[in-house]
Amino acid sequence: MTPSFAQLGVPESIYTALERRGITEPFEIQSATIADALAGRDVCGRAPTGSGKTLAFGIPLVASATRAEPKRPTSLVLAPTRELAEQISTEIRTFAGSVRVGVVYGGVGYGPQLKSLRQGIEILVACPGRLEDLIQRGDVRLGDVDHVVLDEADRMADMGFTPAVRRLLDQTASDRQTVLFSATLDGDVAKLTRDYQRDPVRHEVGDETPDITAAHHRFWNAEQSERIEITAQAVNAVWPAIIFCRTRHGADRLAKQLGRHDIKAVAIHGGRSQGQRTRALADFSKGRVHAMVATDVAARGIHVDGVASVIHYDPPADHKDYVHRSGRTARAGEGGVVISLIQSQQRKDMRRMQRDVGLDEALTDPDAAALRSLFDAPTRPLAPAYEPRTRSESRSGDRPAGEGQKRRNGPRRSNSQKSRHQPKHGQKASSDQKASSGQKAKPSHKKAKPSHKKKVAAEARAGSKAKSNQKKKARHPAKFDADGRPNRKARRAHLQPGGEAKRSA
């Protein structure tokens, strides 16, 4: 019989908060590790993706949290990707109560992250790169950290974060509690366990490849020119779907091409800004789109419930990547289907990968209709593109594409434009200013009279010009008429070749 959260020693405030979310019974990995983590022991856990590891380490962190000083957190969670870090912090906040939880990762501005660190946070969820950057700037110190969690430790090792993880662990308290979770416990993960954990209790839950056995696997013949249409048919049959491409450019291009087949898709990869990635993930998780096209940045760390299918548009690099990608579906006891599009020159690699994973599936022709028979639930419609957003969604950049704030009175004007239409302090508005501001300007029929100074100046200029003409007439009488005005006709004749000779004759 599975013990309850209360029987595992979870504080009442925490399991009450979980019950409000409908979580009443712990998963297997939670039942195995929570009691040891609450007792302060180092834990080394192996469990598949989607098995509930966040609650397994999050509950003990919240239960044992101590008040933190500004810039000095007391608990640290390291995660390999921005999306995973954000999801961990969001999950823990749902039952944290008064315990402050902060998250730091790259690709976004420093402002909000620095603000939360200055205010003080007990639990810091971080990606190694941004955390090291903040430490070098002097914005955070890890000397008070006495609880450390390494989530997806094998993924961090695959991404080259092991040296950074070691440097960060060396800065935490020497008597810390270290909890490590990973899908595999060999290689670099075994070295971390040996060097940074003290007599850890080891818990392994499920098979080595549980997500592989839980999902239906299909391998389809698909030549280069046929892949887009086959992918569109598969998504139309079973969605929401995650489609994996090898390159960023390929992911962007496929997302656009699927749109021509009436498939709404978003792209997510390391080349997109964090705001774009956040919006894409939100649109996908809330059912606003049929598919999310991703590179391997999404193979780990993105926890989205209800993914019906995974499509390997480009084959994975090895059998480990196949497991990680395919683990996005058939999670937490739900069903799912994994489809691999295989070209003729890739068949040999496919058979090798199947042996490494433990699959024995035949290579068949595409059959989208057969996919529908695997699921009893009817196809649901897309969620509205413009649904009301919560304040937290607005802060995180969750705004559907094309949605913007409506302006009541036309486009916003800049300060320089406003100044041309508004009178300065102490001055009356002119008729043009009144017209631009919507006021009625009084019609004016009188012509403005010149001032006395302008009259005097005009008369002076006229007199000076008359004196100049008189002097010129005395020197060249033929160029002026009887009234003393320049005679242009005579002047033109004077300037023509032979003009003087004509007049003298």
C-alpha positions, 0 to 999 in steps of 0.5 A: 500500500502506498503511504500518504504524504502525511505518513512520509512526514510531510508538514500539513501545510504542504500536503494541504496545498497539494490536495488543493491541486488534486495531488493526494497520493505520492508517486513511487519516486516520491514515496522512496525518497521524501522520508530520507531527504526529510531526515537530512540524508544525501539521496541519489535517485534514478527515475525516468522523466515525468515520474514526479522528481520535482515534488520528491526534492521540492517538498524536503527543500520547503520543509527544511528551509531557513530564513535567508539574508539578501543575496545569500540563499540557503537552498540551491537547485541546479537545472540544465535548461531555462525551461526546466528551471522555470518549471521547477520554480513554478512547481515549488511555489505552489506549495512553498507558502511563505518560503521565497523561491527565485530563479535565475537563467540566461537569455533574459535581463538581469533586473528582476533576478537581481531584485529578487536576490536583493530582497532575499530568497530561501530556495534558488533555482538556477542554470549553472552559466547565469549563476556563475555570472552573478557570482562573479558580479558579486550579486549572490554568494553560496556560502550559506547554502546547506541544501543542494539539488542536482536535477537531470544530472546526466543531462548537465553532464551531456551539455558540458556543465560538469566543471561549472557544477563542481565549481558551484558545489565547492562554494556551498557549505561543507556540511550541506545535504546533496540530493541528486536525480538523474535518468542514469547514474553512470559516467560523470554522474557516478563521479559527482556522487563519489566526490560530493555526496556522503554515504548517499542512500540510493533509490532506483525507480522503474525500468531503465527505459520506462518511457520507451515501453509505455509508448507505441513506437512506429517506424515509417518509410519517408523519403526527403520530399515526403516528410513534410506531408507525412508529418502533417498527416501524423499531427492531424491524427494525433496531437498535441505533438512534439516534432524534433529536428536536428538544426535550428533552421530546420525547426523554424522552416518546418514550423512555417511549412506545416502552417501551409498544411493547416497545422498550427506549430511553434518553434523552440530552440536555443537560437530564440530569445527567452521571451519567444521560447516562453511564449511558444511553450505556453501556447503549446502547453495551453493547447493553442497550437497543434505542435511544437517543433524543437531541437534537442534543447527540448528533449530534456527538462520540458514537462508538458502534460498530455503530449500525445505524440513525438515525431522524430523528423530528423533521426536522433544522434544515438539511442540515448537521444531517442530515449530522451526525446521519446520521453516527452510522451507516455508520461505518468501512466498516460498513453502516447505514440512515437513516430520515426521518419526513416529514409532509405539510407538511414535504415541501417542506423535505425536497426542499430538504435533499436537493438540498443534501446531494446525495440523490435519494430518493423519498418512500415509505410505511413498510416495516419489512420491507424494512429487514431485507433490507438486512442479512445479520446476524441480530437479536441479543438484548439484553445482560443488564441487570445484568452485572458492572461494572469499577471504572472503570465504577462510578466513572463512574456506569455502573450499570443503572437499578434496580441497587443494593447488597443489604443483609444485615441489612435497612435501614441505620439512622442514628446516632440510631437506633443510639444508642437501641438501644445502651447507652452506655460503662460502662452495662449494656444494658436489656431493650429494648436487648437485645431490639432487638440480638437478645440474650435479655432475662431475664424480670422478675416483681418490681415495682420498689420506690420509693426512700426519697426518693420515699417521703418526697416522696409523704408530704410531698405527702399531708400538705400536701394533708390540711392544705389540705383541713382549712382548706377544711372550716373555711371551707366545712363543707358541701363536705366529708364526715365524713372530711374528703374533698371532698364532690363532690355537695355541691359540685355542689349549691353551684355550682347556681343557688339552691344556697345558698337551698336549704341555708338553707331 
